[in-house]
């Protein structure tokens, strides 16, 4: 079955809705052909930062096929700074629907109407929805996008001129790129891209000089790797099912500090859980600045989240602690320097935001010592004297 629903009522109502819609909208698919040389292309990706990162290969391959075309992205506001830095993206429109927002603030019906108006005003030849989201299809249809392609896994596929076959067994990057074959666009590059500029780097360097102090402080040059004498830690998640306990993270922090490793804590200003023995960088960076910071430090430990996707896309050595909500290897960009830790429980992948089981086995079964062991694997510096330095000798 093509639909991505768990509730029985949706499994009954949405197919019936689609049957009716298919009858009414049948001429759309029958008579409209994909544009051979589109001038104005819209890509809709309303979900999260990691999802946007995994969609960047789509932009690159489209631009290579149609270099004169203008590419506009309609994305969640959380990803907008990354989109502004991407050289193949010409225009950015933001919209954050409530059901995809991890903040209390989300776009209203008035905001939706504004987006539809903006889409209609730009006059798109081609629209692509790689997520398979009914709202995205409605926006493209109401916005007058001439040819619409995507996945109908949440219903509304009849609003598309071409509905792709959604393959849950492949990596999300390949699933995004699979839509291109219906448009006769060859896939020449499947590597994700994360961009930052000189101002982003300067802001990070300035903050590091202010934040990292001590009697033996040394200036950290642009792109000079801190060879695992420091790591970036991201212990926050967008859903309760992805969380690892505060005590577990604190145990990991204590173990790392015992080896003389400095720990930079990252997250948003709303992430309120406190940890001891860390250099707190929460809320200090925008996303491109954070990307540069992750690249600079060169080592990441955290949960399956947006920063983990950024670290993987940049090829940064990483340890990703993952719950059973999904198959983490299918959602994080391929990275030979990454290690994943998870429990292969019978309910994986559950895709739940709240675990119905009291013990939350997939996360509570992971120990701080196990995560530290994976860190030692990626560091390969367990016997290196520099690796064993005390924190005050590093900066």
N, C-alpha and C positions, 0 to 999 in steps of 0.2 A: 504493500500500500504506500502511496506516495506522500501521504499527509504526515505532518510532524505534530501529532496531538496525543495527549495521554487521557484526557477526560472523554468519557464515553459520549457525552452529549455533543461534543465537537465532532467526533468521528461520525456521528449521524447527520448533524445539521450541515456541516461544511460541504460534504460531497453532494448533498441535495441542492444546496445553494449553487454549487458549481455547475451542476447539470442544467439548472434553469438558466444560469448566466451563459453557459456555452451555447444554448439554443438561441438566446437573444443576440449574442455577440458573434455568432458563427461567421458572418461576412468579414469580420476583422481579419481572421486568419486566412480566409479564402482568397482575398483579393490584394492584400498588402504584402509587398516584397521588401526584404531588407535593403537599405540604401547601399548603393555600390561605392559611393564616395561621400560619406556624411561630412558636413561642415561643422556641425554643432552637436556634441555628444554629452549626455548626462549619465553619470554613474551614481546610484543611490546606495548609501551604506549608513544606515541610521543607528547602528549598534555601537560597540565600544572601541577603545583605542587599539587593542590587539587585533580586532577584526579589520580595522582600517589598515593597519600595517600589513596584514595578510592579503589585502586587496591591491596594494601598490603594484604588484607585477601586472595586474590587469591594465592599469593606466599606461605602463611602459609599452606593453605590446600593442595597445590601441594606437598610441602615438607613433610607434614605429611604422605601423601599417598606413596610418593617415596623418602624416606629419603636419599638414596644413589645417587639420581640424582643431577646433577649440574644445577642450575637455573641462567640463564643470562637474564638481562633486557636490552632492547633497548629503551632508553628514551630521552626525551628532556633534554638538558644540565642543565636546571634550577633545575631539581630534582636529579641531580647526587649525591650531598652530602648526601641526605637522603638515597639514594640507597646504598651508600658505608657503611652506618652505619647499614643497615638491616642485621641481622645475617643469614637469610635464602637465601640471594642473594649471589651468588658466583662470578659473573662477571657483569660489567657494560659497555655498549656501548652507546655513546651519539650521537644524531643527532637531529637537530632543523630545521625542514622544515619551509620555509618562511611563509606559510599560517597558521602555528600554533605558530609562534614566536611573542612575544610582544616587542621584541627589534629590532632595525634596522639590527643588525647582525644576519644572519641565515646561515645555511649550504648550500653549493653550490652543483651543479651537481657532482663536483669532490668529495665532501664529501659523497654524496649518493653512488657513486661507491666504495668508501672506506668502507662504511658500508656493502654493499653487499659482498664485498670481505672478510670482517671480519666474517660475518655470514656464508659464504660458508666454510671458513677455520675451523670453530669450529664444523661443521658437526652436526646439530641438528636433533634429532629424532622427536621432537614435537615443534610446534610453535603456540602461542596463541595471537590473537589480540582482546582484549575485547572492543576496541573503535569502530570498524567497519570502518576502514580507508583504502581506496584503496591503498595508498602508502605503508602502512604496509604489505598488502597482496603481493604487487609487490616485496618488499624487501625479504619477506619470500620465494616467488617462485624463484626469481633470485638467492637467497642465498642457494637454494637447501635443504630447510627444508623439511624433508620427509613427515611429516603429519601436515597439517595446519588447524586450526580451528578459527572461528571468526564470525563476522556479516558483511553482504554484503550491509549495508544501504547506502553506497556511491558508489556502483558499484564494480565490480571485484570479486563478490562472487564465480564466477566459478573458481577462483584461489585457492579456499579453498577445502580441502577434506571433510570438514563438515561445513555447514553454520547454525549457531544457529538462533533461532527465537528471534528477538529483541523486547523486551517488554518495551515501553516507559512509562508505567504506574507504574513501580516499581523503587525502589531506585537504584542508580547507582551501589552501592555495590552488591546488589542482581543480577543486570544485568550482572556484571562482573563474579560473581560466577556461574551464570546459565550455562555458557559454560562447567563447570566441569562435569555436568551430562552426557554430550555426551562422556566423557572420563572415566566414571564410577568412578569418584573421589567424595567421600562424602564430604559435607560441614559441618565441625564441629566447625568452628570459623569464624564469619563474622565481628569481631571487627578489625578496622584498627589499624595500629601500626606506631608510629613515634619514632625514636631512636636518642639519643645523647650520647656522651661518657664523660669521666672525663675531657678530654682536653677542650671539648665544655663548660662544666660547669665552669671550671677554667677561661676560657677567659671571660665569662659573668660576673663572680664575680669580676674579675680584673677591667673590664670596669665600673662596677657599683661603685666600690670604687673610681675610678677616676672621674666619671661623677656626682655622687650624693653626693654633699658636702653641708655643712652648720654648724652653731655653735653647733647644737645638733645631728650631724650625728651619726648614729648607724650602726655597721657592719651588713650586711644582710647575714645570714648563708645560706649554701647550702640547697635548698628546704624549707627554712623557708617561709611560705606564708606571703605576705603582705596583711593583711585582708581587702582588698578593700579600704585601704587608698591610694592605687595607682591603676591605670588601664593602659592597653596597648591600644592605639588607632591606627587603620590602616585606614586612610581616602582615600586610593588610590585604583584604579580599573584598570583592564586590558582592559576595553572597555568603551566608553563614555556613553553607555546606563546604566551602573552600577554606575555611579558617583552620589554622593550627593554633593550639592553646598558647596563651601568653607565657605560661610557665615553661613550655617547651622551647619557645623562642629565647626566653631569658637564659635557659640552660645552655642553648647553643651559643649565645653571646658570651657567657662566662667561659665556655670551653675555648672559643676563639681568642678571647682576651688573654687567656692563660698562655697562649702561644705568641703573645705580643702583637696581635693583629688589631688594627684600628677599624672601627665599624661605623659606617655612615648610614644612618637611618633615614629612609626616604618614604614619602607618602604625601597625602594632601593635608591641608590645614585642618580638615575635619576628622582625621584619624587620631583619636584621643588616647589610645592605650599607651601607657608610659613604660619605658625600658631604661634600665641603668647600664652605664658603661658604654654608651653610644654617643656619637656626634650627631646631634639632631638636625637634619636638613629638611624636615617636613615643611611643605608649603613654600619652599625657597625658590623653586624653579618652575618655569613653564615647561611644557613637554619637550620641545627641542633642546632646551638647556639641560633637562634631565637626561636626554639621550646622549648629549656630549659628556655629561658627568659619568654616566655608566660606561661609555667608551673609554674615557680617561682612566678610571679606576681599574677597569679590566676584569672585574670579578663580581658576580651577582649571585645572591642567594635570596630566594623569596617564593611566594606563592604563585600559582598559575594566574597571571594577571597581565595588565597592559605593560608594565615595566619588564616583565619576563619576556614578552613578545619583542619589545624593543631591544633587549639584551641579545636575544637570539638572532634578530635581524642584523645586528651589528657584529655578530660572531664572537660575542663576549663569553668568556668561560662562566658557566652558570650551573647552579643547582636549583632545580624547580621542584617544590613540594606540592604535590597535586592530590586532590581528593578524587573520589569516584564519580564526579559529576559528568566527566567526559573522558575520552581517550586523549590524554594530554599530547601525545606524539602527533596527533592529527590536527592540533590547533596551535601549536607553537612552531614558528618558522624553523626549518631544518638547521641544526647547528651542531657540528661535530664536537664542539667544546662544551656541550650541555649534558647534564645528567639529570634524570627524572627519578623522583622517589614517590611511590604510591603503593597502595595495597590493592591487589587484584581481587577485590571482593565480588561476590556473586551478583550484586546489584549494580555493578559498574558496566556501562555508564548510565547514571540515573537521571541526569539533567535537572535535578531538584535544587531549589534555592534553600530549602530547609530539610534536613535529614529526618525522615520519619522514625528512624531507629534511635533508641535511647543512648547507645554507646558510641555512635558515629565511628564505626570501626575503621573506615578508610583513612581517617586522619589521626584518631587517638592511638592507633597502633604504630605510628611513626615516632621514633625516638630522636632526641637531640644528638646522641652519639652516632646514629645512622647517617644523619645529615652531615655531621662533621666528617665522617668517613668519606662521603661523596665529595666533600670539599677537598679533602686530601688527594683524592683521585685526580681532580682537575688541576690542582695546584702543582703537584709533582715537585713540591719544594719542602717536603717534610724534614729533610736532612740539611737543607740550605741554611747556613748561619744567618743570612739576611732575613730569612723567613722567621727566625726565632728571636729577632730583636724585640726589645720592649717598645711600647707605643711612643714614648718620649724621644726615642732615637730616630723615629721615622720622618717627622716633619720639622 
